[in-house]
Amino acid sequence: MAYSIWRCMLNRSATRWHLYRSLSLYNSSHGFNAEEIKNKLAPFTGGSVTLVKGENGIAELCIDNPSRMNAFTGTMMMELEERISDLENWQEGKGLIVYGAKNTFCSGSDLNAVKAISNPKDGILMCMLMQNTLTRLQRLPLISVALVQGKALGGGAELCTACDFRLMTEDSEIRFVHKLMGLVPGWGGATRLIQLVGSRNALKLLSSTLRVHPQYALNIGLADDILSSGTDGPLEKTQTWIASYTKGAAEVNRAVKKVITSGREKLIEDSLRSEKDIFGTVWGGPANMQALEKGTKHN
Ligand SMILES: CC[C@H](C(=O)O)C(=O)SCCNC(=O)CCNC(=O)[C@H](O)C(C)(C)COP(=O)(O)OP(=O)(O)OC[C@H]1O[C@@H](n2cnc3c(N)ncnc32)[C@H](O)[C@@H]1OP(=O)(O)O
């Protein structure tokens, strides 16, 4: 009895933590009106963002607008948000692969939409919409990998930083072209780039608009691996790569990602408390009991 009350309390605090994590950054108290910017973006149609959830707990999210190098039209920005909501509710999920159709990653915002909302007010609203969505992507309790083939430009470079890992094919490049457009990143890419490569390297990439090729990306910590060509295609190789990080029960994989998200985003004391709460959700759970019963060794 005492055990189940204790367990229930732990689960409730974990649920509270999950709700907190999935909250968006901006709401009406920040002057954000999602409907207003969605109405402006809606006329910019074309392309799609598709999601396939595998029975093995690995989902594949495809940015699909090849005639514009997978640029995000207005409707695709909204579809991305819907797909992230879907993933937030997928309790069986363990991992996510984000990739672009037809062997290229993404060339950022659709420039037709950008021109139509080039006034400061709409620009900030679009920025808040995309920051909300990409922050929710980064906070998913799924281990996420961006498969970068071809080009990841502008907002496309920012999108790949919202994943936990980046795999690049040999001929690919990540390029923060914002300065050439008279801009700085606005989808959260600068903040995440600093966390990934440090402020000096981030400054180099944004100020030079350098084409970041795979070996350099690997050296500075932007990429996690280079996929060489072979019999398996890049998507198959990414599926194999992610499998070594997503073995075992979904609840344990999800707890692993949650402790990392908590550690990354919270102050040390809050993070330690969250770690305790998340620990409580798996301690004595089925995967833990099975390992104890089997007498699992790690040699
Ligand atoms: C915060 C994010 C930021 C923002 O929203 O503020 C942005 O993301 S701004 C957008 C940044 N991206 C760009 O500026 C990309 C501009 N395009 C290019 O540099 C090139 O098109 C490139 C390098 C992506 C591909 O070059 P390539 O020679 O391989 O092909 P094409 O140039 O012939 O491109 C094929 C076709 O795609 C259209 N395209 C490419 N990117 C976009 C885009 N972002 N928006 C709209 N359309 C795009 C390009 O115009 C071609 O169309 P076509 O009708 O054949 O001329």
The ligand as an SDF file (V2000), in Angstrom:
LIG
                    3D

 56 58  0  0  0  0  0  0  0  0999 V2000
   15.7880   31.7070  -39.8730 C   0  0  0  0  0  0  0  0  0  0  0  0
   15.8670   30.9020  -41.0800 C   0  0  0  0  0  0  0  0  0  0  0  0
   15.9950   31.7700  -42.2930 C   0  0  0  0  0  0  0  0  0  0  0  0
   14.8000   32.5930  -42.1900 C   0  0  0  0  0  0  0  0  0  0  0  0
   13.6860   32.1130  -42.3970 O   0  0  0  0  0  0  0  0  0  0  0  0
   14.9720   33.7360  -41.8060 O   0  0  0  0  0  0  0  0  0  0  0  0
   16.1170   31.0390  -43.5820 C   0  0  0  0  0  0  0  0  0  0  0  0
   16.1100   29.8560  -43.6560 O   0  0  0  0  0  0  0  0  0  0  0  0
   16.2050   31.9970  -44.9550 S   0  0  0  0  0  0  0  0  0  0  0  0
   16.4210   30.8340  -46.2950 C   0  0  0  0  0  0  0  0  0  0  0  0
   17.8350   30.3970  -46.3790 C   0  0  0  0  0  0  0  0  0  0  0  0
   18.0160   29.6070  -47.5710 N   0  0  0  0  0  0  0  0  0  0  0  0
   18.4170   30.1090  -48.7270 C   0  0  0  0  0  0  0  0  0  0  0  0
   18.6520   31.2760  -48.8630 O   0  0  0  0  0  0  0  0  0  0  0  0
   18.5520   29.1250  -49.8760 C   0  0  0  0  0  0  0  0  0  0  0  0
   18.6270   29.8360  -51.2290 C   0  0  0  0  0  0  0  0  0  0  0  0
   18.8790   28.8500  -52.2580 N   0  0  0  0  0  0  0  0  0  0  0  0
   20.1060   28.4350  -52.5890 C   0  0  0  0  0  0  0  0  0  0  0  0
   21.0890   28.8940  -52.0770 O   0  0  0  0  0  0  0  0  0  0  0  0
   20.1910   27.3640  -53.6340 C   0  0  0  0  0  0  0  0  0  0  0  0
   18.9560   27.2280  -54.2740 O   0  0  0  0  0  0  0  0  0  0  0  0
   20.5830   25.9940  -53.0170 C   0  0  0  0  0  0  0  0  0  0  0  0
   22.0590   26.0590  -52.5680 C   0  0  0  0  0  0  0  0  0  0  0  0
   19.6760   25.5880  -51.8700 C   0  0  0  0  0  0  0  0  0  0  0  0
   20.4770   24.8740  -54.0840 C   0  0  0  0  0  0  0  0  0  0  0  0
   21.2630   25.2080  -55.1940 O   0  0  0  0  0  0  0  0  0  0  0  0
   21.2370   24.2830  -56.4880 P   0  0  0  0  0  0  0  0  0  0  0  0
   22.1100   24.9280  -57.5070 O   0  0  0  0  0  0  0  0  0  0  0  0
   21.5520   22.8770  -56.1270 O   0  0  0  0  0  0  0  0  0  0  0  0
   19.7100   24.2800  -56.9600 O   0  0  0  0  0  0  0  0  0  0  0  0
   18.7970   25.5190  -57.3930 P   0  0  0  0  0  0  0  0  0  0  0  0
   19.3460   26.7970  -56.9080 O   0  0  0  0  0  0  0  0  0  0  0  0
   18.5000   25.4160  -58.8310 O   0  0  0  0  0  0  0  0  0  0  0  0
   17.4790   25.1940  -56.5050 O   0  0  0  0  0  0  0  0  0  0  0  0
   16.4830   24.3240  -56.9790 C   0  0  0  0  0  0  0  0  0  0  0  0
   15.1640   25.0270  -56.7840 C   0  0  0  0  0  0  0  0  0  0  0  0
   14.9370   25.1580  -55.3800 O   0  0  0  0  0  0  0  0  0  0  0  0
   14.5760   26.5080  -55.1070 C   0  0  0  0  0  0  0  0  0  0  0  0
   14.9380   26.8140  -53.7080 N   0  0  0  0  0  0  0  0  0  0  0  0
   16.0360   26.4440  -53.0500 C   0  0  0  0  0  0  0  0  0  0  0  0
   16.0000   26.8980  -51.8090 N   0  0  0  0  0  0  0  0  0  0  0  0
   14.8560   27.5760  -51.6640 C   0  0  0  0  0  0  0  0  0  0  0  0
   14.2570   28.2840  -50.5880 C   0  0  0  0  0  0  0  0  0  0  0  0
   14.8510   28.3800  -49.3820 N   0  0  0  0  0  0  0  0  0  0  0  0
   13.0530   28.8480  -50.8030 N   0  0  0  0  0  0  0  0  0  0  0  0
   12.4280   28.7560  -51.9970 C   0  0  0  0  0  0  0  0  0  0  0  0
   12.9550   28.0970  -53.0620 N   0  0  0  0  0  0  0  0  0  0  0  0
   14.1490   27.5280  -52.8840 C   0  0  0  0  0  0  0  0  0  0  0  0
   15.3890   27.2990  -56.1000 C   0  0  0  0  0  0  0  0  0  0  0  0
   14.8900   28.6050  -56.2010 O   0  0  0  0  0  0  0  0  0  0  0  0
   15.1790   26.4510  -57.3430 C   0  0  0  0  0  0  0  0  0  0  0  0
   13.9000   26.7110  -57.8450 O   0  0  0  0  0  0  0  0  0  0  0  0
   13.7040   27.0690  -59.4160 P   0  0  0  0  0  0  0  0  0  0  0  0
   12.2180   27.2780  -59.5460 O   0  0  0  0  0  0  0  0  0  0  0  0
   14.2020   25.8680  -60.1430 O   0  0  0  0  0  0  0  0  0  0  0  0
   14.5250   28.2770  -59.6440 O   0  0  0  0  0  0  0  0  0  0  0  0
  1  2  1  0
  2  3  1  0
  3  4  1  0
  3  7  1  0
  4  5  2  0
  4  6  1  0
  7  8  2  0
  7  9  1  0
  9 10  1  0
 10 11  1  0
 11 12  1  0
 12 13  1  0
 13 14  2  0
 13 15  1  0
 15 16  1  0
 16 17  1  0
 17 18  1  0
 18 19  2  0
 18 20  1  0
 20 21  1  0
 20 22  1  0
 22 23  1  0
 22 24  1  0
 22 25  1  0
 25 26  1  0
 26 27  1  0
 27 28  2  0
 27 29  1  0
 27 30  1  0
 30 31  1  0
 31 32  2  0
 31 33  1  0
 31 34  1  0
 34 35  1  0
 35 36  1  0
 36 37  1  0
 36 51  1  0
 37 38  1  0
 38 39  1  0
 38 49  1  0
 39 40  1  0
 39 48  1  0
 40 41  2  0
 41 42  1  0
 42 43  1  0
 42 48  2  0
 43 44  1  0
 43 45  2  0
 45 46  1  0
 46 47  2  0
 47 48  1  0
 49 50  1  0
 49 51  1  0
 51 52  1  0
 52 53  1  0
 53 54  2  0
 53 55  1  0
 53 56  1  0
M  END
$$$$
